[in-house]
Amino acid sequence: MPVSLLYRFIIYKKRSTFLSNPPQKHGIPIVVVGNIYVGGTGKTPIVIYLVNLLKEKGYKPAVISRGYGANIEKLTIVCKSSKPSDVGDEPLLIFNSCKVPVVVNPDRNASVRYILENHDCDIIISDDGLQHYDLNRDIELVVFDGQKGIGNGFLLPAGPLRESVGRAKQADFVLINGSSSFLQGENFYLDINYAINMVSGEQVSLAHLAQAIDKIHAVAGIGNPERFFAQLESKGFVVIRHEFGDHYPYTEQTLDFIDGCPVVMTEKDAVKCMAFAKEDWWMVPASVRFKSDFGVRFLELIKQNITPS
């Protein structure tokens, strides 16, 4: 608890310095998608949702990331040949899903400058970075997991929070993955409807796949694996659960199950397993669904933050 109180003070000072003397703006809207709860809350699916929404409306977005899970020491551009160990699993997933410039670097300002100098881009999404106060930002989105909530409400290391709960109220949008009786914000849901064979690329509905193979090994190294397992069961599968840590470095031996049942995993896990995937391995993409008109209001806020040329 004493360390938690010290951590709170340090974060408060960083935030106060940012507000009183903000870093220089970069000239195009910077959107930060982050959280105050340590671990996965659903940020990456939201980044993918926002990038695709912006592309549909004619914008030219790019993404910057720290590249967690990889040893990033300098600016690295994500490309088709990138490995998760070199750029991180989430940046690679974003690149594969959105086909936009994705740059990983501990120095997010350097990433922004690189994109502006080398790409025709009019908006940048920062995957995480809410507490990276060296980076100015025009729009903030804070993502919570509705099932986890705020834990015990304490900051690190006494609890799971990076900043106090009140910090979320200062953001432009609070997004809640699932439902919550405590948190207030925009509820969204991660729907899974089909699977893609990791060797052949065949795409089938989960309902059809469940009729064909019944029992599966379900693999998840995400923030809330149980949600993924429960969704698979709701589609009719008999699920053998395999929960791994976030950003887990899979090997072929890790998933060497001997009973012959097929393996089904999240798309985030699949990017780290494609090199040694077997013919009965399937990945399951998740799509973001909002019940509200969040997308409309987000685009309106983007328009307000575009400086006329």
N, C-alpha and C positions, 0 to 999 in steps of 0.2 A: 504493500500500500504506500509506503513512503516513496518508493521509486515511481509509482504510478502518479503520485502528486507532483513529483519533480517533472515527470514527462508532460503532465498537463500544463505546467508552467512554461516549459520550453515551447510546446506547441502554441500556447497562447501568445508568447512573445513573437514567434515566427508569423503568426497570423496578424498580429498588431502591426508589425513592421511592413508586411505586405499591404495592409490597408492604408497606412500612413504614407508609404513611399513605394507605390506599386512599380513593378518592372516595366520597361518600355513595351508598348504594344507593337505587334508585327504588321499591322495594316490589313489583315484579313481576319474574319472571325475565328477564334480558337474556342473549341468546345471541349470541356473536360468531363469525362465520364469516370467517376470514382466512387469510393465508398468510405465510410468511417468504421466499418466492421472488418476486422482482419479476415482474410480468406475470401473464397468465392461467394459472390452474391448474384451473379448473372450479368456482370459488366460487359463481357465480350459479346454475348448475343445482342445486347443493346447497341454496342458499337456497330456491329454488322447491320442491325436494323436501321440505324441512323444513316450509315453510309449508303445503303441501298435506297433509302427514302430520298436522300439528297440527289443521288444519281438519277432517280426517276423524275425529279423536278428540274433537271438540267444543270445541277451544280457539278463542280469538279473537286470532290473531296480527296483528302489524303489522311493518313493515320500515322501518329507517332506513338511509340511505346518504350517502356524501359526494357522489355524483353525478359521478364522474370522466368526463371528456370534455365536460363542460358548464361554463360560467362561472357557478358558483353563489356568490352573495354573501350571500344571506339564505335563511331557511327557505322552502321551496317544496313544495307538496303536488302529487304526481303525480296526474293525472286523464286522462280519455279524450282531451282535446284537447291534452295536453302534447306538446311536441316534444323529440326527443332532444337537440337543441342547447340546450334550456332546462333539462332535468332529468337528462340522461345516458341512454345507451342501455340500460344494465343496469337502473336503476330502472324505466324504462318497460316493459322486457321482464317484470320481476317483476310489475308492476301488471297488465299485460295477461294474464299467465299465472295469477295467483293471485286477483285481485280483492279485495285487502285494502288497508288504508291504507299508503301508501308516502310517506315524507317524506325530502327531501334537504336537507342543510345541513352546512357544515363543522363546526358545533357540534352534535355528536351528543347531548349532554345536553339542549340546547334542543329537539331533535327528540323526545326521549323525553317531556319535559314537555308538549310540544304534544299528542302522542298521548294521554297520560293525561288531559289536560284536555278533549279534544274527541272521543275515541273510546272505545267500550266494548271495551277490549283487556286481555288477561290475560298476554300474553307478547310480547316484542319481539325480532326478529332483526336484528342489525346486519350488513349486507352489507359485508364488509371492516371495518377498524377494530381489528385485533389490536394494532397499535402505538399506538392512540389511548388513551393511559393516563389521560386525563381522564375516560373513561367506565368506570364500574365494570361488572363483568360476572360472571354466575353460572356460565356454561358457555362454554368455548372449544373451537372446532373449527379445526384447522389443515389446510389442503388443499394437497396436493402433486400435481404432474404426474409420474406414474411414469416417463415417458420423459425428462423433464428432470432429475429427481432434485434434487440440490442444486448442480448446476453444478460450479464449481471449489472450492466450499466457503467462499469468502471473502465478507465483507460488502461492501456498496456502498462506493466505486465499483470496487474491485478484483474484485468478483464480483457475483453476482445476489441475494445474500441481504440481507434487511432486519434479521434477527437471527440469532444463532448457531443451529446445528442443535439444540443442547440445549434451546432454547426450546420446541420442539415437544413434548418429553417432559413439559413442565409443563401442557400442554393436556389437556382431558378426552378428546378424540378426535383421532387423526391419520387423515385420510382421503386415500387415494391414488387418483388418477384413472388407471385402468389398472393394469398390473402393474409391479412393481419387485423386483429381486433385492437391493436395498440398503435401501430404506425399509421400515419395519415399521408396519402400521396396518390400517385397514379399506379394502379394495379396493372401488372402485366403477367402473362402466362407463357410458359415455354411448351409449345405443342410439338409432339412427335407423331408423325403419321406414316412414314415410310423408312425403309432401310436401303442402303447401297452396299452391294458386295464389294469388298475391299480388293479383290483380285480382278473380277470380270467387269465391275462397274454396273452390273445389273441392278435395277431399282424395282423394289416391290413394296406393296403396302404392308404395314406391320400386321394387320389383321390376316392377310393372306399368308404371311410368313409364319405366324403363330399356328395356323392350321396345318402347315407343312412340317414344322420341326418341333413344336411343343416346348420341350425343355431346352434351356440355354444357359450358358455362362454369361452373366451380365457384368461388364467391367466398367468402372467409373472412378476416375481420379479428378473429381470436381468438388466444388464447394459443398454441395448437398447431394451426395450419391443416392440417398434413400428416395428422393423424389424421382430420380430416373428409374430406379428399380420398381417403384410403385406404378409408374406410368406403363412400364413394360408388362407388369402383371395385369393391369387394366385392359391391355390389348389381347390378353389370353395366354401369355407365356407362363410356363413354370420356370421361375428365376432362381438360379444359383448365384448368390451375391458375391461379388469380389470388389471390395472397397479399397481404394488406394489413396494416398495423399495427393493433394493438388500439385500439378506439374511433375508427377511421378515419372522417373526415367525407365520406361518399360524395356525389357529385353524379350527375346523369343522364349527364353526359359521361364520368364515370369508367367507367361500365359500358356505354358505347356500342360494343358489339362488332358488327362489320360482316358477319360470316359467317352470321348467321341462326340460330345455335345457341341453344337456350334457356339461361337463367341459373338456376342453383340456388345458394342461399346459406343460411347458418345463420340461425336465428331472431333471434339477436342483431344480425346485419347487416341483417336485413329491416326491423326497426323504424325504421332510418334511411333506408330506400329506398321505403317504402310510398307516399309522396307522388308519386313519379314512376315507379312500377312499370309494367311492360308485361305484356301478356297471356300471354307465355311465360316469365314469371319465377315461380320457385317457392321457398318457404322450407321448411326442414327442421327441425322441432322435435326436440330430443334429450331422452330420458327417462333418469333415473338408475336404475341397477340395482345393488343390493348382493348379494354372495354370502353375507354374514353376516347375523346378526340385529341389525345396528346400529340399525335403527329402533326395535326393542323396547327396547333398552338406552338409547337417547336419550330415549324417552318416560318410562322409569323415572327417569332423572336429572332430567327436568323436574318430575316429581311430588315429588321430594325437595327441590326448590328453590322450591316454592310455599308461601308463608307462610299458615297457617290464618287465616281472617278472624274 
